[in-house]
Each structure stands twice: as C-alpha cells, then as structure tokens.
Amino acid sequence: MQAYLAVLKSDAPARVDFRSIGVVSFPSFHVVLALLSAIVLWRVRPIRYAAAALAIGICASTLTTGWHYLIDIAGGVAVVLIAYGIAAWIMRRFQ
C-alpha cells in the first residue's frame, strides 16, 4: 500500500487495480467529521472553543501531514456546507 501511495504522489503514471483497496482522498472526510462535530459541540459552552480549535487543527493537519491536498479540504468544507444547509432547511420546514 505504501508503494502505491508513493506512486500516486509522484509524477509517474499509476496503474489502478479496482480489485484491491483503493485510496479515497476527495473529499476529506477527516475535515467533514471534524467540522460537523465542532458544529454540534458549539452549543456546549464549556467546550465550544476547544472543539473549534480541535476541528481547525484536524483540518490543518490533514494538509500539513500530506494525507490530503487543499482541494480535498475544500471539498470537505463544501460537503459540510451542503449538509448543514439541507439540515437547516429540513428543520425550518418541518417545525
């Protein structure tokens, strides 16, 4: 698996084998889960800022450790915005 990741990060062409375990990078579900958790925990006053700081740290670390690219993080943020928008619309509509 590490050799496959090294090829993906290099300029060399990579042969995709759909029968083996693949690499999913877009969108970053690390970002999705971190941000959705921070949104939910925002209502809990004692841990509000700690949860936000942890979520921001997770988002930043996925980029700085090389596990995701900036576009993966942007995709994760887009998923969160869409999910939050849909949830807010449903809550307003059915209250």
N, C-alpha and C positions, 0 to 999 in steps of 0.2 A: 504494500500500500504506500509506503514512504517513497519508493522509487517512482510510482505512478504520480504522486503529488509533485515530486521533483520535476518530472517531465512536463506536467501541467504548468508549472511556474517558469519553465524555460521557454526559449524560442523554438525549440524542436517540435515537430509535429507529434501529436499524441494519438495513439490508436485507441478508440473507445470500444470496450468489450461490455456489452449490455448484460451479459450473464453474470458478471462479477459485481461486487459492491462499487457503486459509483460515488462521486463526490458532488454534493449539492452545496452550492455556495451562494446562489441568488434566490431569494433574498436571504439576508442573515436572520435566522430565527433566534439567534442569541439576542440580537437587537430587539426583535419583536417581543420576546418574552420579558426582557429586561424593562422595556418601556411600558408594556401593558401592566407589569407588576407594579411599577412606580405609579402609574395612573391609579390603580386600585388602592395602593397604600397611601396615596396623597391625603385621603380623608382621615387617616390615623395621625393626629397631630404630633405625638411624641417621636414618631419615626419618619415623618414627612420628608425632611431634608436629607436624612441618611439614605432613605430609599431612592430619592432623586440622584444623590451623589453616586450611589452604587450603580444605578442604571446608566448614568453617564460614563462611569468608569468601565462598565462592561462594554458599552458601545465603542469607547475609545480603544480598549484593549483588543477587541477583535481586529481592529485596523493595525495597531502597532505591533501585534504579535505575528501578523502576516496570515492569519486564518481567513480574513475577508478583505476585499477591496472596498474602496469608497462607494462604488456603485452598489455593492451588496448591502452596505449600511443604509444608503439612500432607499433602496428597495424595501428594507425592513421598516424604515420610518414611514414609507408610503403605505405598507400593509397596515401599520398601526393607525395611521390617519384614516384610512378607508374603514377599518374595523370599528374604530371609535365613532366615526361619522354614522355608520349604519346602526350601531348600537344606540346612539343618541337619538337617531330618527325613530327607531322602533320604540324606545322608551317614551318619547313625546307622543307618538301616535297612539299607543295603547294605554296611556294613563288615564 
